[in-house]
Amino acid sequence: MQATKTLFVQFVGKVKRIDIVDPTWIGVLDSALEEAKAKSEIFAIMLSTSTLAFLGLLSLFSPAAAQTWTSCNPMNSTTCPSDPALGTAATFNFTTQTSTDASVWNATAGTVKYNTEGAFFTINQKGDSPTIQSNFYIFFGTVEVIMKAASGQGVISSIVLESDDLDEIDWELMGGNTTHAETNYFGKGNTTSYDRATYYPVNEPQENFHNYTVVWTQEKIEWLIDGDIVRTLLYADALGGKDFPQTPMNVRLGIWAGGDSSEPNGTIEWAGGLTDYSKAPFEMVVSSIRVMDASKGASYTYGDKTGSYKSIKIESGNSTIAQTVNAPPAMSPVQKFQSLSKGAQIGIIAGAGAAAIILLGLLICCCVKQRRAGRRERALVDADYEKRTAELMAYRSEMSKQRGYVQVSSFGASRERF
């Protein structure tokens, strides 16, 4: 009997072990998972050498993969591109826009809609998992999200900070849990233990907007709800710092159905039960997000494969994304006028007044000309009417004579016969 090879893959789910019959698939699977940006929850699988079986494995990936993945892991490669830095503080108010700047935020899954309440992340049917991801990274700093979580059993509203080497800091709210929010973290995708997630009270998160904040430094991570610290993780408490999130992270906001029937039982139980799509839509709303990058620079680069914050190189210079987010908004005509000097404002007012007088004069001239033309036209019409009336009366008189009658009155009906 052929021995089974075991591959441990770094995921963020409950089950992390894949048993493979053919050892040649280990390298193929590892490469495919990297290329597919896959990170999900799967059970142990006996994998045959057939392509169909391999594709069947890939089909088990959940919508959560849209929110937690890396396109290039610096722990495995030295050719990963640098991470563009935010390098500043920025507030993104989703209540005043109809879309996000694609150079700043990227929709990695589904469609996000906007109105005066904020950005709407909506699950309408099975498979929906709308998610946006920042194109910038922060290297320590603060992230504040004003959010109303989605309702619905098994529906997960997520705020995720994720690095290229799978360091991760999370807020997760279950649609069926109306009293608590979950905090979590991962170091280099290590999920060999499940004692990192903790829950904290929050007042009706599916009905009310709350401020969910992460303050991240080299020494500790703090999670805050509406300004109150609910959890603190010290560097040393995360496996002696080995599992402490410490590499540049981007920001991801999204919603997904952990209670989807395709998910493993462990995930469904964690999410609060099966999701009933007949009760959709399920909507997570984010009104704003404030991000502060504690480091300053143009980009961040991994200096080696250790995954340590000490290996991160900060490229000096101005962040192109910082220039974009800090660019002044386009001024309205009123704001442009108010920004002018008093002399320029007086000149504009005087010029506008003169133009108005000229236009008024032209309008009066046109009215006078039109009035005169109207009078002439009316006189011509009246003259033509009188002419036609006289001709008609003459015609009637002539006809009366020919019939032997004479008309006594032009308006009466009385006639006399000769």
C-alpha positions in Angstrom: 0.0 0.0 0.0 1.4 3.4 -1.0 2.3 5.7 1.9 0.3 8.9 2.3 2.3 12.1 2.3 1.0 15.0 4.5 1.2 18.6 3.4 0.6 21.3 6.0 -0.6 24.5 4.3 -0.8 27.8 6.1 -4.5 28.8 6.0 -6.7 30.8 8.2 -9.4 28.2 8.7 -10.0 25.4 11.2 -8.4 22.5 9.2 -5.0 22.9 7.8 -3.9 19.4 6.8 -4.1 17.8 3.4 -3.2 14.2 3.0 -1.8 13.4 -0.5 -1.3 9.9 -1.9 1.0 11.0 -4.7 4.0 13.0 -3.3 4.6 14.6 -6.7 1.5 16.6 -6.2 3.0 18.4 -3.1 5.0 20.8 -5.2 2.2 21.2 -7.7 -0.3 21.9 -5.0 1.9 24.4 -3.2 2.5 26.3 -6.4 -1.1 26.3 -7.4 -2.2 27.6 -4.1 0.3 30.4 -4.4 -0.8 31.3 -7.9 -4.5 31.0 -7.1 -4.0 33.3 -4.0 -6.0 30.6 -2.2 -6.3 30.6 1.6 -9.3 28.7 2.9 -10.6 25.9 5.1 -10.6 22.4 3.8 -10.7 18.9 5.2 -8.1 16.2 4.7 -8.3 14.9 1.1 -6.9 11.8 -0.5 -5.7 13.2 -3.8 -5.3 11.1 -6.9 -3.0 11.9 -9.8 -5.9 12.9 -12.0 -6.3 16.5 -13.1 -10.0 16.3 -12.3 -9.4 15.4 -8.7 -6.9 18.3 -8.4 -9.5 20.8 -9.8 -12.0 19.3 -7.4 -9.7 20.3 -4.6 -9.4 23.9 -5.8 -13.2 24.1 -6.1 -13.4 23.8 -2.3 -12.0 27.2 -1.7 -14.4 29.5 0.1 -15.3 33.1 -0.5 -13.1 34.0 2.5 -10.1 33.6 0.2 -11.1 36.8 -1.5 -10.3 38.6 1.8 -7.2 36.7 3.0 -4.6 35.9 0.5 -1.2 37.0 -0.8 0.0 37.3 -4.3 3.7 36.9 -3.4 5.0 35.6 -0.1 8.4 37.1 0.8 9.0 34.1 3.1 9.1 32.0 0.0 10.5 34.3 -2.6 13.1 37.1 -2.9 11.5 38.6 -6.0 8.3 40.0 -4.5 7.6 43.6 -5.4 7.9 46.4 -2.9 4.7 47.5 -1.1 3.6 51.0 -1.8 3.4 53.0 1.4 0.7 55.2 2.6 3.3 57.2 4.5 0.7 59.6 6.0 -2.7 59.7 7.7 -5.8 59.8 5.6 -9.6 59.7 6.1 -11.9 58.1 3.5 -15.5 59.3 3.8 -17.6 56.9 1.9 -20.8 58.9 2.5 -19.8 61.6 0.1 -18.7 59.6 -2.9 -20.2 57.3 -5.6 -17.1 55.2 -6.0 -13.6 54.8 -4.6 -10.4 55.9 -6.4 -9.1 52.8 -8.1 -5.6 53.9 -7.5 -6.2 53.8 -3.7 -8.8 51.1 -3.2 -9.3 48.0 -5.4 -12.4 45.9 -5.5 -11.1 42.3 -5.3 -14.5 40.6 -5.3 -18.0 41.7 -6.1 -19.5 45.2 -6.3 -19.7 47.8 -3.6 -22.3 50.5 -3.9 -22.3 54.0 -2.2 -24.9 56.4 -1.0 -25.2 59.1 1.8 -25.0 56.4 4.5 -21.7 54.9 3.2 -20.3 52.0 1.3 -22.7 49.0 1.0 -21.2 45.5 0.9 -24.1 43.3 0.0 -24.8 39.5 -0.2 -27.7 39.0 -2.5 -27.2 35.4 -3.3 -24.9 32.4 -2.8 -21.3 33.2 -3.8 -21.4 36.9 -3.2 -18.5 38.3 -1.1 -17.9 42.0 -2.0 -14.5 43.1 -0.8 -12.3 46.1 -1.3 -8.5 46.2 -0.5 -6.2 49.2 -0.2 -3.5 49.5 -2.7 -1.3 51.0 0.0 0.4 49.5 3.0 1.1 50.7 6.5 4.1 49.7 8.6 2.6 50.0 12.1 -0.1 52.6 12.7 -3.9 53.0 13.3 -7.0 51.9 11.4 -10.4 53.2 12.5 -13.5 51.9 10.7 -17.0 53.2 11.3 -19.2 50.3 10.4 -22.6 48.7 10.8 -22.3 44.9 10.6 -24.6 42.8 8.4 -27.4 40.7 9.9 -28.1 37.2 8.8 -27.1 33.8 10.3 -23.6 32.8 9.1 -22.9 36.2 7.5 -19.5 37.6 8.5 -18.6 41.3 8.3 -14.8 41.6 8.3 -12.1 44.2 8.8 -8.7 42.7 7.9 -5.2 43.9 8.0 -3.1 41.5 5.9 0.6 41.4 5.0 2.4 39.7 2.1 3.8 37.0 4.4 0.3 36.4 6.0 0.6 38.4 9.2 -3.0 39.3 10.0 -5.1 41.4 12.4 -8.9 41.0 12.3 -12.2 42.3 13.4 -15.0 39.9 12.6 -18.7 40.2 13.4 -21.2 37.4 12.9 -24.6 38.3 11.6 -26.4 36.1 14.1 -24.4 37.5 17.1 -26.1 40.7 18.2 -24.0 41.3 21.4 -20.3 40.6 20.6 -17.5 41.2 18.1 -14.5 39.0 17.5 -10.9 40.0 17.5 -8.2 37.8 16.1 -4.6 37.7 14.8 -2.3 35.4 12.9 1.5 35.4 12.5 2.8 34.1 9.1 -0.4 32.3 8.6 0.2 30.0 11.6 -3.0 28.4 12.6 -1.7 25.4 14.6 -3.6 26.8 17.7 -7.1 28.3 18.0 -6.8 30.3 21.2 -6.2 33.7 19.6 -9.8 34.7 18.9 -11.6 36.5 21.7 -15.1 38.1 21.8 -16.1 41.5 23.4 -19.5 43.1 24.0 -20.9 45.6 21.6 -24.3 47.1 21.5 -26.4 45.8 18.6 -23.7 45.9 15.9 -26.2 45.1 13.1 -28.4 48.0 14.0 -25.9 50.7 15.0 -22.7 52.1 13.6 -19.6 51.6 15.9 -16.0 52.6 15.7 -13.8 49.5 15.4 -10.1 50.5 15.8 -6.8 48.7 15.7 -3.7 50.5 17.1 -0.6 48.5 16.0 3.0 49.2 17.2 6.2 47.2 17.5 5.4 46.4 21.1 1.7 45.6 21.1 -1.7 45.6 19.3 -4.8 47.2 20.8 -8.3 46.6 19.7 -10.8 49.4 20.6 -14.6 49.6 20.3 -16.0 53.2 20.3 -12.7 54.5 21.8 -12.5 51.9 24.6 -9.6 49.4 24.6 -11.1 45.9 24.8 -8.0 43.8 24.1 -4.2 44.2 24.2 -1.7 41.8 22.7 1.9 42.2 23.7 4.7 41.2 21.3 6.1 38.6 23.7 2.6 37.0 24.2 2.4 36.0 20.6 4.7 32.9 20.7 7.6 35.0 22.0 7.1 37.5 19.1 7.2 34.8 16.4 3.5 35.0 15.7 3.2 38.8 16.4 2.0 40.6 13.2 4.9 42.9 12.3 5.2 43.3 8.5 3.6 45.9 6.3 -0.1 45.4 5.9 -2.8 46.5 3.5 -6.5 47.0 4.6 -9.4 44.9 3.5 -13.1 45.4 4.1 -15.6 42.7 3.1 -18.5 40.5 3.8 -18.8 36.7 3.2 -21.0 33.8 4.1 -19.2 31.6 6.6 -22.5 29.7 6.9 -22.6 28.8 3.2 -23.4 25.1 2.8 -20.1 24.6 0.8 -18.1 25.5 3.9 -16.6 22.9 6.3 -18.8 22.1 9.3 -16.3 23.8 11.6 -16.5 27.1 9.7 -20.3 26.9 9.6 -20.5 26.3 13.4 -18.0 29.2 14.0 -20.1 31.5 11.7 -23.3 30.7 13.7 -25.0 28.3 11.4 -26.1 27.9 7.8 -26.9 31.0 5.8 -30.5 31.3 4.5 -30.2 33.2 1.2 -33.9 33.5 1.0 -33.6 36.2 3.7 -31.1 38.2 1.6 -30.0 40.9 1.1 -27.5 41.0 3.9 -25.7 44.4 4.0 -22.6 45.6 5.8 -22.2 49.4 5.7 -19.0 51.4 6.2 -19.4 55.1 6.5 -15.8 56.0 6.8 -12.3 54.7 7.5 -9.3 56.5 8.9 -5.8 55.1 8.3 -2.6 56.4 9.9 0.8 54.9 8.7 3.3 55.2 11.5 6.2 55.0 9.1 7.1 57.5 6.4 8.4 56.7 3.0 7.6 55.7 -0.6 7.5 51.9 -0.2 8.4 49.0 2.0 10.6 46.0 1.0 11.4 42.7 2.7 15.2 42.5 3.2 15.2 38.8 3.8 12.9 35.8 4.5 12.8 36.1 8.3 9.5 37.9 8.3 10.8 40.2 11.1 9.9 43.9 11.2 13.7 44.5 11.6 14.2 43.2 8.0 11.8 45.7 6.4 13.5 48.4 4.4 11.8 51.8 4.1 12.4 53.5 0.8 12.8 57.2 1.3 10.8 59.6 -0.8 7.2 60.7 -1.2 4.5 58.2 -1.4 2.5 58.5 -4.6 -0.6 57.3 -2.9 -0.1 59.9 -0.1 0.0 62.6 -2.8 -3.3 61.2 -4.2 -5.2 61.0 -1.0 -4.0 64.3 0.3 -4.6 66.2 -2.9 -7.2 69.0 -2.2 -10.7 68.2 -3.5 -11.9 70.0 -6.6 -13.4 73.4 -5.5 -16.9 74.4 -6.3 -17.4 77.7 -8.3 -18.3 79.5 -5.0 -15.1 78.2 -3.3 -13.0 79.2 -6.3 -14.5 82.8 -6.2 -14.0 83.0 -2.4 -10.3 82.0 -2.8 -9.6 85.0 -5.1 -8.2 88.3 -3.8 -10.7 91.2 -3.0 -9.5 93.1 -6.1 -10.1 90.1 -8.4 -13.5 89.6 -6.8 -14.4 93.3 -7.4 -13.2 93.0 -11.0 -15.3 89.9 -11.6 -18.4 91.5 -10.1 -17.9 94.7 -12.1 -17.4 92.8 -15.3 -20.4 90.7 -14.6 -22.4 93.8 -13.9 -21.4 95.4 -17.1 -22.2 92.3 -19.0 -25.6 92.1 -17.4 -26.3 95.8 -18.4 -25.3 95.1 -22.0 -27.4 92.0 -22.1 -30.4 93.9 -20.6 -30.0 96.6 -23.2 -29.9 94.1 -26.0 -33.0 92.5 -24.6 -34.8 95.8 -24.4 -33.8 96.6 -28.0 -35.0 93.2 -29.2 -38.3 93.6 -27.3 -38.9 97.1 -28.9 -38.1 95.8 -32.3 -40.3 92.9 -31.8 -43.1 95.1 -30.6 -42.8 97.4 -33.6 -42.7 94.5 -35.9 -45.8 93.1 -34.2 -47.7 96.3 -34.6 -46.9 96.4 -38.3 -47.9 92.9 -38.7 -51.2 93.5 -36.9 -52.0 96.6 -39.0 -51.5 94.5 -42.2 -53.7 91.8 -40.8 -56.4 94.3 -39.9 -56.3 96.0 -43.3 -56.5 92.6 -45.0 -59.5 91.7 -42.9 -61.3 94.9 -43.7 -60.6 94.4 -47.4 -62.0 90.9 -47.3 -65.0 92.0 -45.3 -65.9 94.7 -47.9 -65.5 92.3 -50.7 -67.7 89.8 -49.0 -70.5 92.4 -48.4 -70.3 93.5 -52.0 -70.6 89.9 -53.2 -73.6 89.3 -51.0 -75.3 92.5 -52.3 -74.7 91.4 -55.9 -76.2 88.0 -55.2 -79.3 89.5 -53.6 -80.0 91.7 -56.6 -79.7 88.7 -59.0 -82.3 86.8 -56.9 -84.8 89.7 -56.8 -84.1 90.6 -53.2 -82.6 93.7 -51.6 -81.0 93.5 -48.3 -82.3 96.2 -46.0 -79.7 95.7 -43.2 -76.3 94.2 -43.5 -76.8 92.4 -40.2 -80.6 91.8 -40.2 -82.5 89.0 -41.7 -85.4 91.1 -43.1 -85.7 91.3 -46.9 -88.3 92.8 -49.4 -89.2 91.6 -52.8 -89.6 94.0 -55.8 
